[in-house]
Each structure stands twice: as C-alpha cells, then as structure tokens.
Amino acid sequence: MERLQAAINKARQTRDGSRAPVGHPRRRPGVDDKVLQAWEELPELALDIRHLARHRVVTPEAGAVALPFDMLRTRTMRQLQTNGWKRLAITSPGPGCGKSTLALNLAFALARQRQLRTIVVEVDMRRPSLARLLHRSPGGAPRSVGDLLSGGAAFREVAVRHRGNVAFATSPGPVRNSADILLGEPVEEVLREIEDSYRPDIVLFDMPPLLATDDTLAFMQHMDCALIVASAGRSSLQEIDRCEREIAAQTEVLGVALNKCRYGGQSAERYEDG
C-alpha cells in the first residue's frame, strides 16, 4: 500500500507539472496531416457484425437497440467537454458486470460521430476480452497492452482501427505482473505520447474490476474521471458505494451505469416508429 501511494503521489506531481491541459492540446505546424497519417498507419479491423451482436455489441449501426448507448455517449461527451476531461476509466465492482461490453458499445456509438476520435485501451490485462469480442485473432496482436504501457511497444503495434476515428489497443492473452506495469514510471509518458500522436477526443480505458485486484487503483491516478458499471441483481449497494468512495479519492466519478437491467414497455421503438 505504501508503494501504491508513493506512485500515486509521484504521478500527480508529473501530471500537474508537465501534462498539457486536457482539451487544449499543443498545436504544431502540419499537425493535422501527421495525425491523419498516424491513424491511417494503424491496421484496419474487419468488423464481424454478427459476431459482435452475439456478444451484445450492438452499436456499430444506429437503431433502437443502440439508443441507450447513444444517450450514454451524449451525456458522457457533454461532461467531458464541459470539464476539459479526456481519459475515462470504465470499471465495475466485480467481474461479470459487463463493463467490457459497455466499453465497446460506447466506443462504437462514439465512432458514428465522425468528427470525434476515440481510443480504447484494454487495461484489464489479467482477464483481457476485447480481442475475443472484436473477433481479432491472437496472431494479429503479438504485442500486448502491457508491452505498450511499459514502453516496450508502440501504439501501432498493439492497436487496430475501425474507419478512421476509433482505435482499439488489446492484448492477445493475460499479461503477467500487470500491477507492476500499471505502477511503472513509463505509463504517463506513454499516454501523453498516444494523445499527442493521435489527438483523440476521448480515451476509454477498460479497467479491471475495482474490488477484485489492486490494478485499477494503481492506474486511476492517470485518469480524468471514471464510470462505474454495476450489474442489476449482482452488484450490491455496499459494493457500489465502496467503489465510488475509492475512486473519488483518486479522480472524478462520472457516474454509475446500471447494466443487465430489464425494462418494461417499448418506449424507444414507439418513439422511432412515430
């Protein structure tokens, strides 16, 4: 715990002293061309819409089923833009709450806003799932997010893009010593390099469950805000309250999203059908 607190304090000093204000990136001549080229150099992800739908990722295309995530997108971007935030951690009290699925649905909902650039980084390195959900073969990503955050791999070696405005950095399998990697000194510099090179409007971090490991607390020092994904019938009020308190000690709490909740009626369909 002392090592964790020391790392948090050091990272705060680094961010306060050297990080450019979020939402106001430094401008350089020709930066737009460099950013476009950086995105174009990322390998392109071939989407399998049916595979995504089977895993409840439903937002690559607009429609009634995507509406809740579109609303989450709008509210999220309003808060980020109002507060000058960019880095959003997505976590949950425990496993099985659907945080990774929500992260992908939010990412694809954001991707339909063509003026926005979105990056998703899979920080849940003990039990990575994004490559499987995206139907990305292990051979297509021999390097891991652990390599990226430790400074051993470039973003383009780990990430793939969809269209030209959303990128996913995933791992082919579990990463050893994930807590040590997340506490490492290179992390903040790596994140700033990604933001400088790709100029995302928002970076989503698919985090481990907060109450399951110390990985999330180790990394939360680098975040602007966090979204807690709770599961109806699984997450207790005590767990949610504990998550809010622990996150609030490190960064801002954006809110709590209740997942796996069954609704009565068909108000969205009725609205769309006129």
C-alpha positions, 0 to 999 in steps of 0.5 A: 500500500505504501508503494501504491501511494508513493506512485500515486503521489509521484504521478500527480506531481508529473501530471500537474507539472508537465501534462498539457491541459486536457482539451487544449492540446499543443498545436504544431505546424502540419499537425493535422496531416501527421495525425491523419497519417498516424491513424491511417498507419494503424491496421484496419479491423474487419468488423464481424457484425454478427459476431459482435451482436452475439456478444451484445455489441450492438452499436456499430449501426444506429437503431433502437437497440443502440439508443441507450448507448447513444444517450450514454455517449451524449451525456458522457461527451457533454461532461467531458467537454464541459470539464476539459476531461479526456481519459475515462476509466470504465470499471465495475465492482466485480467481474461479470458486470459487463463493463467490457461490453459497455466499453465497446458499445460506447466506443462504437456509438462514439465512432458514428460521430465522425468528427470525434476520435476515440481510443480504447485501451484494454487495461484489464490485462489479467482477464483481457476480452476485447480481442475475443469480442472484436473477433481479432485473432491472437496472431494479429496482436503479438504485442500486448497492452502491457508491452505498450504501457511499459514502453516496450511497444508502440501504439501501432503495434498493439492497436487496430482501427475501425474507419478512421476515428476509433482505435482499439489497443488489446492484448492477445492473452493475460499479461503477467505482473500487470500491477507492476506495469500499471505502477511503472514510471513509463505509463504517463509518458506513454499516454501523453505520447498516444494523445499527442500522436493521435489527438483523440477526443476521448480515451476509454480505458477498460479497467479491471474490476475495482474490488477484485485486484489492486490494478485499477487503483494503481492506474486511476491516478492517470485518469480524468474521471471514471464510470462505474458499471454495476450489474442489476441483481449482482452488484450490491449497494455496499459494493457500489458505494465502496467503489465510488468512495475509492475512486473519488479519492483518486479522480472524478466519478462520472457516474454509475451505469446500471447494466443487465437491467430489464425494462418494461414497455417499448418506449424507444421503438414507439418513439422511432416508429412515430 
